[in-house]
Amino acid sequence: MKVRHILRVTLITGLILLVPLVLQLTIGSGIDGQGFNWKLNDFVFMGGLIFIAGLLIDVARRKMGKNRLIAIGVIVVLFLWLWAELAVGVFTNWGS
C-alpha cells in the first residue's frame, strides 16, 4: 500500500474526528447529564475504527473490480454495526 493512500485515510479520519471534538468543546462537558462527553480513549478507539474501515474501503475500491460496491457496502455495514454496538449495545452489552 502506498504512503499517499495511508496519508489520505489518516487525513480523512482526522477530519471526521473533528466533529466530535468540536461538539465536545462547544456543547458542554456532559457533567450535568447533557452535552457531548467523549474521553480520550473514545477518540483513540473511534479513530482506529475509522482508520481501519477507511483502509479497507480504499483497498476494496482499488483492488476488487466488479464486486467493489458489494465489498464497500459490507465494510460500511460492519463499521456501523460495530459503532452502534459499542456505543449503546444494540444487540449485546458491549457498550453498556
C-alpha positions in Angstrom: 0.0 0.0 0.0 1.4 3.4 -1.0 2.1 6.0 1.6 -0.2 8.5 -0.1 -3.2 6.1 0.4 -2.4 5.8 4.1 -2.0 9.6 4.4 -5.3 10.2 2.7 -7.1 7.9 5.0 -5.3 9.4 8.0 -6.4 12.9 6.9 -10.0 11.9 6.4 -10.0 10.1 9.8 -8.7 13.3 11.5 -11.4 15.4 9.7 -14.1 13.0 10.8 -12.9 13.1 14.4 -13.0 16.9 14.4 -16.8 16.7 14.5 -17.0 15.1 18.0 -14.1 17.2 19.2 -15.9 20.4 18.2 -19.1 19.1 19.8 -17.1 18.2 23.0 -15.8 21.8 23.2 -18.9 23.7 22.3 -22.0 21.8 23.6 -20.6 21.0 27.0 -18.7 18.5 29.1 -21.7 16.3 29.8 -21.2 16.6 33.6 -24.8 17.6 34.1 -26.0 14.6 32.0 -26.3 16.7 28.9 -23.9 17.5 26.2 -21.3 15.5 24.4 -19.0 13.5 26.6 -16.1 11.6 25.0 -13.0 10.6 26.9 -9.5 10.4 25.3 -9.9 6.6 24.9 -13.1 7.1 23.0 -11.3 9.3 20.5 -8.5 6.9 20.1 -10.7 3.8 19.7 -13.1 5.5 17.2 -10.1 6.9 15.3 -8.7 3.4 15.0 -12.0 2.0 13.9 -12.5 4.8 11.3 -8.9 4.4 10.1 -9.2 0.6 9.6 -12.5 0.9 7.9 -11.0 3.6 5.6 -8.1 1.4 4.7 -10.4 -1.5 3.9 -12.6 0.7 1.8 -9.5 2.1 -0.1 -8.2 -1.4 -0.8 -11.7 -2.6 -1.9 -12.0 0.4 -4.1 -8.7 -0.2 -5.8 -8.5 -4.0 -6.0 -12.0 -5.6 -6.0 -13.0 -4.8 -9.6 -16.7 -5.6 -10.3 -17.5 -6.5 -6.7 -16.2 -3.3 -5.2 -19.6 -1.9 -4.4 -20.6 -5.0 -2.5 -17.3 -5.1 -0.6 -17.6 -1.4 0.3 -21.2 -1.9 1.4 -20.2 -4.8 3.6 -17.4 -2.8 5.2 -19.7 0.2 5.9 -22.5 -2.0 7.3 -20.0 -3.8 9.6 -18.5 -0.5 10.7 -21.9 1.0 11.5 -22.9 -2.2 13.4 -19.8 -2.2 15.5 -20.1 1.5 16.2 -23.7 1.2 17.3 -22.9 -1.9 19.3 -20.0 -0.2 21.2 -22.0 3.0 21.7 -25.2 1.6 23.2 -25.2 -2.1 23.0 -27.9 -2.7 20.4 -27.6 -6.5 20.3 -25.2 -7.3 23.1 -24.0 -5.4 26.2 -20.5 -4.4 24.8 -21.4 -0.7 25.1 -23.1 -0.9 28.4 
